[in-house]
Amino acid sequence: MQLCIRRLACLAFLTLVLAMTATAAEIKIIKCCTKVGTVKITAPIIGYRIQKKTASCVAAVVFETTEGMVCSHWKQGWVRDSIRNLELIRRESITAAPTTSST
């Protein structure tokens, strides 16, 4: 009887872990990139961040696109070009911000 209860408890725990894993996979939260791609991104890029190498993460540029986050290799020429373009757009939007007049 006690063995049966232990098996049921183990089964319930395993079911809970699997349910939590499936839910986390659907959310697609990227804490860090563990691998990178080298193919040029075709989706519109909204922003980016630089990820440094740690024990569990690789060095990468994480692009935010209209389709989600993409981990890219930082040495690719198109990656550097995309960062330059994003920074240029950001600077232009800061300098072109409308000023308020007091008239």
ChimeraX commands (.cxc) that place a marker at each C-alpha (Angstrom):
marker #1 position 0.00,0.00,0.00 radius 0.5
marker #1 position 2.77,2.42,0.98 radius 0.5
marker #1 position 4.66,1.59,-2.24 radius 0.5
marker #1 position 1.55,2.47,-4.26 radius 0.5
marker #1 position 1.28,5.87,-2.53 radius 0.5
marker #1 position 4.95,6.61,-3.25 radius 0.5
marker #1 position 4.49,5.72,-6.91 radius 0.5
marker #1 position 1.45,7.99,-7.14 radius 0.5
marker #1 position 3.37,10.82,-5.46 radius 0.5
marker #1 position 6.27,10.38,-7.89 radius 0.5
marker #1 position 3.89,10.28,-10.83 radius 0.5
marker #1 position 2.14,13.46,-9.65 radius 0.5
marker #1 position 5.49,15.23,-9.23 radius 0.5
marker #1 position 6.66,14.17,-12.69 radius 0.5
marker #1 position 3.38,15.36,-14.23 radius 0.5
marker #1 position 3.78,18.74,-12.54 radius 0.5
marker #1 position 7.36,19.13,-13.79 radius 0.5
marker #1 position 6.36,18.24,-17.35 radius 0.5
marker #1 position 3.44,20.67,-17.28 radius 0.5
marker #1 position 5.70,23.49,-16.07 radius 0.5
marker #1 position 8.29,22.68,-18.75 radius 0.5
marker #1 position 5.68,22.74,-21.52 radius 0.5
marker #1 position 4.34,26.09,-20.28 radius 0.5
marker #1 position 7.82,27.63,-20.12 radius 0.5
marker #1 position 8.59,26.45,-23.66 radius 0.5
marker #1 position 5.47,28.15,-25.00 radius 0.5
marker #1 position 6.38,31.49,-23.41 radius 0.5
marker #1 position 9.82,31.52,-25.12 radius 0.5
marker #1 position 11.60,33.70,-22.59 radius 0.5
marker #1 position 15.26,33.93,-23.53 radius 0.5
marker #1 position 17.44,34.37,-20.47 radius 0.5
marker #1 position 20.62,33.90,-22.49 radius 0.5
marker #1 position 21.80,32.51,-25.78 radius 0.5
marker #1 position 23.51,29.14,-25.60 radius 0.5
marker #1 position 24.16,29.05,-29.35 radius 0.5
marker #1 position 24.14,31.59,-32.17 radius 0.5
marker #1 position 23.14,31.67,-35.80 radius 0.5
marker #1 position 25.09,33.16,-38.69 radius 0.5
marker #1 position 22.27,33.52,-41.23 radius 0.5
marker #1 position 21.18,37.10,-41.88 radius 0.5
marker #1 position 17.89,38.00,-40.23 radius 0.5
marker #1 position 15.10,38.80,-42.69 radius 0.5
marker #1 position 12.46,39.94,-40.17 radius 0.5
marker #1 position 12.44,43.66,-39.30 radius 0.5
marker #1 position 14.82,44.37,-36.41 radius 0.5
marker #1 position 13.39,46.48,-33.59 radius 0.5
marker #1 position 16.37,46.56,-31.24 radius 0.5
marker #1 position 19.35,44.66,-29.90 radius 0.5
marker #1 position 21.46,43.94,-26.86 radius 0.5
marker #1 position 24.97,42.60,-26.39 radius 0.5
marker #1 position 25.34,39.39,-24.40 radius 0.5
marker #1 position 28.72,38.63,-22.83 radius 0.5
marker #1 position 30.07,35.11,-22.46 radius 0.5
marker #1 position 29.38,33.47,-19.10 radius 0.5
marker #1 position 29.54,29.91,-17.81 radius 0.5
marker #1 position 26.25,28.97,-19.49 radius 0.5
marker #1 position 25.85,31.70,-22.15 radius 0.5
marker #1 position 27.81,32.41,-25.33 radius 0.5
marker #1 position 28.94,35.82,-26.57 radius 0.5
marker #1 position 26.19,37.05,-28.88 radius 0.5
marker #1 position 24.18,39.91,-30.23 radius 0.5
marker #1 position 20.54,39.35,-29.34 radius 0.5
marker #1 position 18.32,41.04,-31.90 radius 0.5
marker #1 position 14.71,41.83,-31.09 radius 0.5
marker #1 position 12.67,41.33,-34.25 radius 0.5
marker #1 position 8.99,41.50,-35.05 radius 0.5
marker #1 position 9.04,37.69,-34.89 radius 0.5
marker #1 position 10.90,37.37,-31.58 radius 0.5
marker #1 position 14.45,37.28,-30.24 radius 0.5
marker #1 position 17.31,35.99,-32.39 radius 0.5
marker #1 position 20.81,35.13,-31.16 radius 0.5
marker #1 position 23.45,36.07,-33.74 radius 0.5
marker #1 position 27.22,35.72,-33.93 radius 0.5
marker #1 position 28.83,39.05,-33.10 radius 0.5
marker #1 position 31.65,38.66,-35.67 radius 0.5
marker #1 position 29.34,38.55,-38.70 radius 0.5
marker #1 position 29.62,41.62,-40.92 radius 0.5
marker #1 position 25.86,41.96,-41.32 radius 0.5
marker #1 position 25.50,41.96,-37.52 radius 0.5
marker #1 position 27.86,44.93,-37.16 radius 0.5
marker #1 position 26.10,46.70,-40.05 radius 0.5
marker #1 position 22.70,46.15,-38.42 radius 0.5
marker #1 position 23.96,47.54,-35.11 radius 0.5
marker #1 position 25.38,50.62,-36.88 radius 0.5
marker #1 position 22.05,51.20,-38.65 radius 0.5
marker #1 position 20.07,50.81,-35.41 radius 0.5
marker #1 position 22.38,53.24,-33.60 radius 0.5
marker #1 position 22.12,55.75,-36.46 radius 0.5
marker #1 position 18.32,55.57,-36.36 radius 0.5
marker #1 position 18.37,55.94,-32.57 radius 0.5
marker #1 position 20.65,59.01,-32.73 radius 0.5
marker #1 position 18.54,60.60,-35.47 radius 0.5
marker #1 position 15.36,60.08,-33.47 radius 0.5
marker #1 position 16.96,61.74,-30.43 radius 0.5
marker #1 position 18.18,64.79,-32.37 radius 0.5
marker #1 position 14.96,65.05,-34.39 radius 0.5
marker #1 position 12.75,64.98,-31.31 radius 0.5
marker #1 position 10.36,67.94,-31.46 radius 0.5
marker #1 position 11.06,70.77,-29.07 radius 0.5
marker #1 position 8.20,72.45,-27.28 radius 0.5
marker #1 position 7.73,76.16,-27.77 radius 0.5
marker #1 position 6.34,78.49,-25.14 radius 0.5
marker #1 position 4.53,80.90,-27.50 radius 0.5
marker link #1:1,2 radius 0.2
marker link #1:2,3 radius 0.2
marker link #1:3,4 radius 0.2
marker link #1:4,5 radius 0.2
marker link #1:5,6 radius 0.2
marker link #1:6,7 radius 0.2
marker link #1:7,8 radius 0.2
marker link #1:8,9 radius 0.2
marker link #1:9,10 radius 0.2
marker link #1:10,11 radius 0.2
marker link #1:11,12 radius 0.2
marker link #1:12,13 radius 0.2
marker link #1:13,14 radius 0.2
marker link #1:14,15 radius 0.2
marker link #1:15,16 radius 0.2
marker link #1:16,17 radius 0.2
marker link #1:17,18 radius 0.2
marker link #1:18,19 radius 0.2
marker link #1:19,20 radius 0.2
marker link #1:20,21 radius 0.2
marker link #1:21,22 radius 0.2
marker link #1:22,23 radius 0.2
marker link #1:23,24 radius 0.2
marker link #1:24,25 radius 0.2
marker link #1:25,26 radius 0.2
marker link #1:26,27 radius 0.2
marker link #1:27,28 radius 0.2
marker link #1:28,29 radius 0.2
marker link #1:29,30 radius 0.2
marker link #1:30,31 radius 0.2
marker link #1:31,32 radius 0.2
marker link #1:32,33 radius 0.2
marker link #1:33,34 radius 0.2
marker link #1:34,35 radius 0.2
marker link #1:35,36 radius 0.2
marker link #1:36,37 radius 0.2
marker link #1:37,38 radius 0.2
marker link #1:38,39 radius 0.2
marker link #1:39,40 radius 0.2
marker link #1:40,41 radius 0.2
marker link #1:41,42 radius 0.2
marker link #1:42,43 radius 0.2
marker link #1:43,44 radius 0.2
marker link #1:44,45 radius 0.2
marker link #1:45,46 radius 0.2
marker link #1:46,47 radius 0.2
marker link #1:47,48 radius 0.2
marker link #1:48,49 radius 0.2
marker link #1:49,50 radius 0.2
marker link #1:50,51 radius 0.2
marker link #1:51,52 radius 0.2
marker link #1:52,53 radius 0.2
marker link #1:53,54 radius 0.2
marker link #1:54,55 radius 0.2
marker link #1:55,56 radius 0.2
marker link #1:56,57 radius 0.2
marker link #1:57,58 radius 0.2
marker link #1:58,59 radius 0.2
marker link #1:59,60 radius 0.2
marker link #1:60,61 radius 0.2
marker link #1:61,62 radius 0.2
marker link #1:62,63 radius 0.2
marker link #1:63,64 radius 0.2
marker link #1:64,65 radius 0.2
marker link #1:65,66 radius 0.2
marker link #1:66,67 radius 0.2
marker link #1:67,68 radius 0.2
marker link #1:68,69 radius 0.2
marker link #1:69,70 radius 0.2
marker link #1:70,71 radius 0.2
marker link #1:71,72 radius 0.2
marker link #1:72,73 radius 0.2
marker link #1:73,74 radius 0.2
marker link #1:74,75 radius 0.2
marker link #1:75,76 radius 0.2
marker link #1:76,77 radius 0.2
marker link #1:77,78 radius 0.2
marker link #1:78,79 radius 0.2
marker link #1:79,80 radius 0.2
marker link #1:80,81 radius 0.2
marker link #1:81,82 radius 0.2
marker link #1:82,83 radius 0.2
marker link #1:83,84 radius 0.2
marker link #1:84,85 radius 0.2
marker link #1:85,86 radius 0.2
marker link #1:86,87 radius 0.2
marker link #1:87,88 radius 0.2
marker link #1:88,89 radius 0.2
marker link #1:89,90 radius 0.2
marker link #1:90,91 radius 0.2
marker link #1:91,92 radius 0.2
marker link #1:92,93 radius 0.2
marker link #1:93,94 radius 0.2
marker link #1:94,95 radius 0.2
marker link #1:95,96 radius 0.2
marker link #1:96,97 radius 0.2
marker link #1:97,98 radius 0.2
marker link #1:98,99 radius 0.2
marker link #1:99,100 radius 0.2
marker link #1:100,101 radius 0.2
marker link #1:101,102 radius 0.2
marker link #1:102,103 radius 0.2
view
